[in-house]
Amino acid sequence: MRLQWWVFFGKVASGLASPASRSQTHTCPLRQSAASMAEEAKKLAAYAAVDNHVQNNQVVGVGSGSTIVYAVDRLAERVRQEKLNIVCVPTSFQARQLILQHGLTLSDLDRHPELDVAIDGADEVDVDLTLIKGGGGCLTQEKIVAGCAKHFVVIADYRKDSKTLGQQWKKGVSIEVIPMAYVPISRMIAKRFGGEANLRMAVSKAGPVVTDNSNFILDWKFERAENWKEVNTAIKMIPGVVETGLFVGMAERAYFGMEDGTVQVRDPPVN
């Protein structure tokens, strides 16, 4: 049985634009409201996770992405107010910069190979707490840090909550690959599992996206629900694959900031 309950954690902001914003005739109030609601939901989830899982004298894995910004904000606030002794291990260059900008103690897996808790976002979370991650390109380091943590906690807004993977997230599963192997890997994945695996191209520069590990990313747009544990293992066995964005059996709790200002908490199903 899947454990699920609601935690009331403030109210969603009304999302109304400021007077200055309302005077801009080119803005869309509905779009502004939806965006504000999503950002508030991210903040609610992040604050709840940090408050419930971070304690004094811990080593904390800091994930990547837009939601984790709020988690670092809250972590820094608690460190200042409660005089906590916290050491942070980042999953990406972005996370590293956030840690430094907030004056938190920065470390790495060389000095702290075992973490007390890791907090990270997700592109999509299904009912079993299987995740798709890697939309921001940091999947390999995110999975390494999560795997070194005693507890791995996910934070997300209501748009990331799905019954099955692919319901909400339409960009597919990210797969980090060695650059020389991206063509045969993409062909092999399509042949074995269907769909198509395309090289992710950069937006503000010519050429492909390059990860923090100097690798390429394929985005596999799958056609149907799979046995994700088996698929994850099979893809990782293909020569040249570094890591997949499938996080199977890793997260022990997910916090979803909801549209009505509550936080929904989900644990994995009990077998």
Disulfide bonds with the S-S distance in Angstrom:
none
